Amino acid sequence: MRVLVTGAAGYVGNAVVHQLAAASHQVVALVHESEPRAAEGVEIRHGSLLDPESLSAAVRGVDGVVHLAALSRVREAAADPLRYYRVNVVGTLTFSKH
């Protein structure tokens, strides 16, 4: 199965990527900016939850998605709640349309 993992550069996303690869799945890692410590054979795609075009490209050719992309720092969320809302809520809604 070809599986897209959003948030693949994060702690949980990286663990999921490695477990899927170890289970012989074809893994596509979607990252925003950083490069994950991906297992061998993992395809890296760059994109943003807020960019519909990059999301359309990211889901192309995959059979399933594990959506783990989010902002998660509590202090930053308190200081800039609209940014967190935009990425975590609007980004997920944008992603769900693809």
Secondary structure, DSSP 8 states (H G I E B T S, - for coil): -EEEEETTTSHHHHHHHHHHHHTT-EEEEEESSS-----TT-EEEE--TT-HHHHHHHHTT-SEEEE------HHHHHH-HHHHHIIIIIHHHHHHT-
